[in-house]
Amino acid sequence: MSRANVKRYGLYLIRWQFSTPILAGVLCFLSRMDKINATVIANFIGGLIFYWIDMFIFTSDRLAVQWEVKDAVRCVDCGREARGYRVIRAKEYDRTRDIHPQFRCEACSEKKTEELRQRGIEI
């Protein structure tokens, strides 16, 4: 499992714990109802609330490394013309406003990724 997925899974588990008091409150409010119907209603309310949070957790670009890929570029490291890769944004790394983006071929991109990891930047 990648680090990004571990982060998403951790956030999902935390979110799951936040749903407990909310759903318990709804169940207390509906305590005079049949238990099955109250549970169905509580889960429906939970779904209305937490769907949006779950969608953010599992689809947000803020939680993942953002890459840009171009088909034909000249590698900034080796000079080879090939499919080019560059990291745009990662934790503590932001090249979104880079006016001279540096693309690398696959091999050089893997080397650069390892270099960034050694500097403590998770990709």
ZADO-1210 file (C-alpha; in nm, 4 decimals, padded with zeros to 6 digits):
<atoms>
<atom x="00.0000" y="00.0000" z="00.0000" code="MET" pos="1"/>
<atom x="00.1421" y="00.3379" z="-00.0975" code="SER" pos="2"/>
<atom x="00.1978" y="00.6127" z="00.1591" code="ARG" pos="3"/>
<atom x="-00.0806" y="00.8179" z="00.0017" code="ALA" pos="4"/>
<atom x="-00.3219" y="00.5273" z="00.0474" code="ASN" pos="5"/>
<atom x="-00.2073" y="00.4735" z="00.4056" code="VAL" pos="6"/>
<atom x="-00.2731" y="00.8436" z="00.4722" code="LYS" pos="7"/>
<atom x="-00.6188" y="00.8186" z="00.3142" code="ARG" pos="8"/>
<atom x="-00.6975" y="00.5040" z="00.5118" code="TYR" pos="9"/>
<atom x="-00.5872" y="00.6693" z="00.8372" code="GLY" pos="10"/>
<atom x="-00.8073" y="00.9730" z="00.7685" code="LEU" pos="11"/>
<atom x="-01.0970" y="00.7423" z="00.6854" code="TYR" pos="12"/>
<atom x="-01.0553" y="00.5566" z="01.0184" code="LEU" pos="13"/>
<atom x="-01.0480" y="00.8870" z="01.2077" code="ILE" pos="14"/>
<atom x="-01.3576" y="01.0016" z="01.0183" code="ARG" pos="15"/>
<atom x="-01.5256" y="00.6722" z="01.1074" code="TRP" pos="16"/>
<atom x="-01.4680" y="00.7438" z="01.4775" code="GLN" pos="17"/>
<atom x="-01.6235" y="01.0916" z="01.4433" code="PHE" pos="18"/>
<atom x="-01.9390" y="00.9347" z="01.3034" code="SER" pos="19"/>
<atom x="-01.9955" y="00.7339" z="01.6240" code="THR" pos="20"/>
<atom x="-02.1137" y="01.0180" z="01.8528" code="PRO" pos="21"/>
<atom x="-02.3230" y="01.1714" z="01.5758" code="ILE" pos="22"/>
<atom x="-02.5026" y="00.8471" z="01.4972" code="LEU" pos="23"/>
<atom x="-02.5386" y="00.7691" z="01.8691" code="ALA" pos="24"/>
<atom x="-02.7020" y="01.1097" z="01.9170" code="GLY" pos="25"/>
<atom x="-02.9476" y="01.0411" z="01.6370" code="VAL" pos="26"/>
<atom x="-03.0278" y="00.7002" z="01.7855" code="LEU" pos="27"/>
<atom x="-03.0905" y="00.8594" z="02.1280" code="CYS" pos="28"/>
<atom x="-03.3185" y="01.1151" z="01.9651" code="PHE" pos="29"/>
<atom x="-03.5087" y="00.8342" z="01.7899" code="LEU" pos="30"/>
<atom x="-03.5085" y="00.6053" z="02.0951" code="SER" pos="31"/>
<atom x="-03.8887" y="00.5809" z="02.1045" code="ARG" pos="32"/>
<atom x="-03.8891" y="00.4322" z="01.7545" code="MET" pos="33"/>
<atom x="-03.8461" y="00.0717" z="01.6565" code="ASP" pos="34"/>
<atom x="-03.4705" y="-00.0057" z="01.6798" code="LYS" pos="35"/>
<atom x="-03.4399" y="-00.1219" z="01.3180" code="ILE" pos="36"/>
<atom x="-03.6141" y="00.1862" z="01.1774" code="ASN" pos="37"/>
<atom x="-03.4116" y="00.4167" z="01.4048" code="ALA" pos="38"/>
<atom x="-03.0886" y="00.2511" z="01.2879" code="THR" pos="39"/>
<atom x="-03.1882" y="00.2856" z="00.9225" code="VAL" pos="40"/>
<atom x="-03.2681" y="00.6537" z="00.9711" code="ILE" pos="41"/>
<atom x="-02.9434" y="00.7126" z="01.1649" code="ALA" pos="42"/>
<atom x="-02.7391" y="00.5451" z="00.8904" code="ASN" pos="43"/>
<atom x="-02.9217" y="00.7489" z="00.6261" code="PHE" pos="44"/>
<atom x="-02.8370" y="01.0715" z="00.8122" code="ILE" pos="45"/>
<atom x="-02.4771" y="00.9536" z="00.8544" code="GLY" pos="46"/>
<atom x="-02.4570" y="00.8842" z="00.4817" code="GLY" pos="47"/>
<atom x="-02.5858" y="01.2330" z="00.4035" code="LEU" pos="48"/>
<atom x="-02.3214" y="01.3872" z="00.6277" code="ILE" pos="49"/>
<atom x="-02.0182" y="01.1669" z="00.5718" code="PHE" pos="50"/>
<atom x="-02.0462" y="01.0967" z="00.1982" code="TYR" pos="51"/>
<atom x="-01.8877" y="01.4344" z="00.1259" code="TRP" pos="52"/>
<atom x="-01.6065" y="01.3810" z="00.3740" code="ILE" pos="53"/>
<atom x="-01.5348" y="01.0341" z="00.2353" code="ASP" pos="54"/>
<atom x="-01.5388" y="01.1688" z="-00.1201" code="MET" pos="55"/>
<atom x="-01.2774" y="01.4288" z="-00.0195" code="PHE" pos="56"/>
<atom x="-01.0617" y="01.1662" z="00.1526" code="ILE" pos="57"/>
<atom x="-01.0601" y="00.9294" z="-00.1442" code="PHE" pos="58"/>
<atom x="-01.0485" y="01.1750" z="-00.4349" code="THR" pos="59"/>
<atom x="-00.8725" y="01.4903" z="-00.3151" code="SER" pos="60"/>
<atom x="-00.5585" y="01.5954" z="-00.4962" code="ASP" pos="61"/>
<atom x="-00.4428" y="01.7576" z="-00.1721" code="ARG" pos="62"/>
<atom x="-00.3686" y="01.4120" z="-00.0334" code="LEU" pos="63"/>
<atom x="-00.1775" y="01.2809" z="-00.3324" code="ALA" pos="64"/>
<atom x="00.1355" y="01.3683" z="-00.5221" code="VAL" pos="65"/>
<atom x="00.0565" y="01.5581" z="-00.8411" code="GLN" pos="66"/>
<atom x="00.2501" y="01.4683" z="-01.1540" code="TRP" pos="67"/>
<atom x="00.2631" y="01.6207" z="-01.5012" code="GLU" pos="68"/>
<atom x="00.3384" y="01.3915" z="-01.7958" code="VAL" pos="69"/>
<atom x="00.4179" y="01.5006" z="-02.1522" code="LYS" pos="70"/>
<atom x="00.4738" y="01.2722" z="-02.4476" code="ASP" pos="71"/>
<atom x="00.7769" y="01.4270" z="-02.6144" code="ALA" pos="72"/>
<atom x="01.0219" y="01.6300" z="-02.4064" code="VAL" pos="73"/>
<atom x="01.3960" y="01.6594" z="-02.3732" code="ARG" pos="74"/>
<atom x="01.5115" y="01.5149" z="-02.0415" code="CYS" pos="75"/>
<atom x="01.6762" y="01.7853" z="-01.8325" code="VAL" pos="76"/>
<atom x="01.9278" y="01.5343" z="-01.6912" code="ASP" pos="77"/>
<atom x="02.0351" y="01.3078" z="-01.9768" code="CYS" pos="78"/>
<atom x="01.9155" y="01.5076" z="-02.2804" code="GLY" pos="79"/>
<atom x="01.7252" y="01.2121" z="-02.4272" code="ARG" pos="80"/>
<atom x="01.3967" y="01.2876" z="-02.6042" code="GLU" pos="81"/>
<atom x="01.1260" y="01.0761" z="-02.4461" code="ALA" pos="82"/>
<atom x="00.8042" y="01.0803" z="-02.2501" code="ARG" pos="83"/>
<atom x="00.8648" y="01.3311" z="-01.9701" code="GLY" pos="84"/>
<atom x="00.7628" y="01.3345" z="-01.6055" code="TYR" pos="85"/>
<atom x="00.7763" y="01.5944" z="-01.3325" code="ARG" pos="86"/>
<atom x="00.6361" y="01.6257" z="-00.9834" code="VAL" pos="87"/>
<atom x="00.4247" y="01.9363" z="-00.9523" code="ILE" pos="88"/>
<atom x="00.3266" y="01.9134" z="-00.5877" code="ARG" pos="89"/>
<atom x="00.3984" y="01.6890" z="-00.2919" code="ALA" pos="90"/>
<atom x="00.4205" y="01.7457" z="00.0802" code="LYS" pos="91"/>
<atom x="00.6648" y="02.0353" z="00.1363" code="GLU" pos="92"/>
<atom x="00.7364" y="02.0518" z="-00.2391" code="TYR" pos="93"/>
<atom x="00.5498" y="02.2851" z="-00.4729" code="ASP" pos="94"/>
<atom x="00.6464" y="02.3613" z="-00.8314" code="ARG" pos="95"/>
<atom x="00.3035" y="02.4771" z="-00.9525" code="THR" pos="96"/>
<atom x="00.4361" y="02.8204" z="-01.0493" code="ARG" pos="97"/>
<atom x="00.7627" y="02.7028" z="-01.2005" code="ASP" pos="98"/>
<atom x="00.8134" y="02.9060" z="-01.5191" code="ILE" pos="99"/>
<atom x="01.0827" y="02.6640" z="-01.6415" code="HIS" pos="100"/>
<atom x="00.9528" y="02.3175" z="-01.5548" code="PRO" pos="101"/>
<atom x="01.2073" y="02.0377" z="-01.5653" code="GLN" pos="102"/>
<atom x="01.0865" y="01.7167" z="-01.7246" code="PHE" pos="103"/>
<atom x="01.2794" y="01.3922" z="-01.6967" code="ARG" pos="104"/>
<atom x="01.2660" y="01.0647" z="-01.8834" code="CYS" pos="105"/>
<atom x="01.1398" y="00.7666" z="-01.6838" code="GLU" pos="106"/>
<atom x="01.4845" y="00.6510" z="-01.5695" code="ALA" pos="107"/>
<atom x="01.5975" y="00.9987" z="-01.4613" code="CYS" pos="108"/>
<atom x="01.2590" y="01.0623" z="-01.2991" code="SER" pos="109"/>
<atom x="01.3046" y="00.7536" z="-01.0831" code="GLU" pos="110"/>
<atom x="01.6496" y="00.8787" z="-00.9783" code="LYS" pos="111"/>
<atom x="01.5114" y="01.2248" z="-00.8954" code="LYS" pos="112"/>
<atom x="01.2240" y="01.0700" z="-00.6977" code="THR" pos="113"/>
<atom x="01.4727" y="00.8721" z="-00.4898" code="GLU" pos="114"/>
<atom x="01.6806" y="01.1880" z="-00.4350" code="GLU" pos="115"/>
<atom x="01.3726" y="01.3745" z="-00.3088" code="LEU" pos="116"/>
<atom x="01.2849" y="01.0857" z="-00.0759" code="ARG" pos="117"/>
<atom x="01.6340" y="01.1006" z="00.0705" code="GLN" pos="118"/>
<atom x="01.5789" y="01.4705" z="00.1392" code="ARG" pos="119"/>
<atom x="01.2615" y="01.3780" z="00.3304" code="GLY" pos="120"/>
<atom x="01.0110" y="01.4692" z="00.0594" code="ILE" pos="121"/>
<atom x="00.7601" y="01.1859" z="00.0265" code="GLU" pos="122"/>
<atom x="00.6601" y="01.1026" z="-00.3297" code="ILE" pos="123"/>
</atoms>
